[in-house]
Amino acid sequence: MGIKGAVVKIYTVYNRSDYDAPWQMIGQQRRSGSGCIISGKRIFTNAHVIEDQTFIQIKRAGEAKKSLP
């Protein structure tokens, strides 16, 4: 696998707590970002891409379908 094969797009659904009322959630929202497969099933990405996530899907460069990590 070359560099291109190691690059992935990360799609997440997240639900953040309301800071004024921490017992309540703001509601589900979507976010995406990029990452890189570093070894086996481990992916290196920035923290803001996956913080507060409740669901993650990954898509490799050049592939049409998303998959679960």
BELZI-V240383 format. One record per pair of residues at least 24 apart in sequence whose ideal C-beta (glycine too) atoms are under 7 Angstrom apart, sorted by the first residue. I is the first residue (numbers start at 1). GAP is how many residues later the second one is. If there is no record, write none. Layout:
((I:GAP) (I:GAP))
//
This chain:
((4:57) (5:55) (5:56) (6:30) (6:31) (7:27) (7:29) (7:54) (8:27) (8:29) (8:35) (8:50) (8:51) (8:52) (9:25) (9:50) (10:24) (10:25) (10:35) (10:39) (10:46) (10:48) (11:46) (11:55) (12:37) (12:38) (12:41) (12:43) (12:44) (13:40) (13:41) (13:42) (14:38) (14:39) (14:40) (15:37) (15:39) (16:36) (41:28) (43:26))
//
